[in-house]
Structure formats: structure tokens, C-alpha cells
Amino acid sequence: MANVVRAALVQATWTGDTESMVAKHEEHAREAARRGAGIIGFQEVFNAPYFCQVQEPEHYGWAEPVPDGPTVRRMRELARETGMVIVVPVFEVEQSGFYYNTAAVIDADGSYLGKYRKHHIPQVKGFWEKYYFKPGNLGWPVFDTAVGKVGVYICYDRHFPEGWRQLGLNGAQLVYNPSATSRGLSAYLWQLEQPAAAVANEYFVAAINRVGQEPYGDNDFYGTSYFVDPRGRFVGEPGSDRDEELVVRDLDFDLIEEVRQQWAFYRDRRPDAYEGLVQP
């Protein structure tokens, strides 16, 4: 019998406040559960606007502790209610002056499994993230969830192949990549990089992008969220490039072992020859 995981993701428009944004995602999650999904992931800093279009201290106010802040506590209740694994990207404050771009991973019974902190922090026009976030310092965790082994890589991280590979080496079967990327900046890369990472590392990738324009800048977030399999093929059609959407797809995890036996990329790695890659 095939090892099929029904997985979901949400690409959402900004509502104007955290309460309504979280409530909207809760309804998407309930709908995904009604459709039989076992896991769902949300976009980068899902409960806030993409405030990194500007550099203003008022936006530190979006930050909250993980896992003890209000949003992650609420998502733990939602996981218990729906019986789904939930990937929850938020702006994390660890202590005064220590802020991270983070995703919590919650198991289907509501238990908090841990968090990933974004490693690669951009600082370019419209994406002033170094103003807000420290680089991640928790490594490349892969979480043993009710649906399988799940990793997270956040937005700008996707341009760096090393983390994708480490997640694969750590056993990931599915990697969620919550993002906020603009039409004019890197749209042509969007359907190139994540399929390439899925092929190189022989696992499934869930690529999530915001959609629409928001109050703090002219970034045009273009959605087009999708799931891609270990052969680099889209699982169903990508989401809309204009509208909010819940995407639900069936992922056949048996394909992972099939591809790894056929292509054998992990067998043929040469870590003994790669020392130069980590030289500063």
C-alpha cells in the first residue's frame, strides 16, 4: 500500500491585523482537515504583514516568544482540534535584543516539537531583514511528526544549497519553505530553485509565497505556491499568482526511496572532497 501523505499549504493576503489573520488561517486549516490533510504549513511570518519592506522600530512589536507566545499556543490548540501537523512561521523574540525569523513545528496531537530559525538574512531594498533578525543558530532540525520527517527552510534560505542538503542528510522527507518573495525580484527563480533542491536532495518540497500587496511597501507578492516531488515535478498545479488559496495535495512518500535507489545521489556524495566549501 502506498505511503501517501495528504499535505496542505496556505498562501494568504494580509487582513490588516493579527487577530483576523490568525483566525483566517485557522479556518483554512479546518478546511484542510475536512479534506483529509495530515499536515499544513503557513507563509513566512504568517500572523503579520511583511514589515521588512521598511526599517522601523515599531515593527519589533510583532515579535513573540516561541513556544510560549500567544500564536504558537493557539496553533497547538488548533493542531489538537484538527489532528494535523502545523508549521507555524512567526517573528520570535528570545530575550531583549534577540530576535529571529522562526518556524515552530507542532505535531498532530498539539505537542510542540521544536523550531527552526532562518539562517540566511537578506538586506536589500524591500527586504531589510538584518534590521530585525539575528541569523539562526539552531542548526537544521528535522522533526519526527505524525506524517513523517519534516524540515523547514525559510524564504531567502532557498538560494543556498547547503541547508537543503543538510536537511536531507538529517532525514527529511518533506521540507516546508515559507516565503515572502516579490514578483519583480526573483519570480523567474521561484519555479526553478525548489524543484532543483527537491531533485538534488530527493525529497518533497512545499514552497509557500504570500500573495498581493501590503501597506509597508510596493512588493508584489505573487503566490504561485506549490508542492514538488523528488523528481522535480509539480504535484498538481501551482496556486494562483493573484489570489489567496489553500493548496492540498497527495504526496507519495514511497517515491523518495524509489528515486534514491534509482539516482543514488547520496551514495555518490564526496564529503571528503568538499572541505573548501566551508572555508570563510
GIFENZI-V114284 format. One record per helix or strand. SS is the DSSP state (helix for helix, strand for strand). FROM is the first residue (numbers start at 0). TO is the last residue. Records with the same first field share a line. If there is no record, write none. Layout:
# GIFENZI-V114284
SS: FROM-TO  FROM-TO
This chain:
# GIFENZI-V114284
strand: 3-10  38-40  63-63  84-94  97-105  111-116  122-123  126-127  141-144  147-151  173-178  181-181  203-208  210-211  220-221  225-227  233-233  244-251
helix: 17-33  50-52  56-61  69-81  128-130  154-158  160-168  182-200  253-262  270-272  274-277
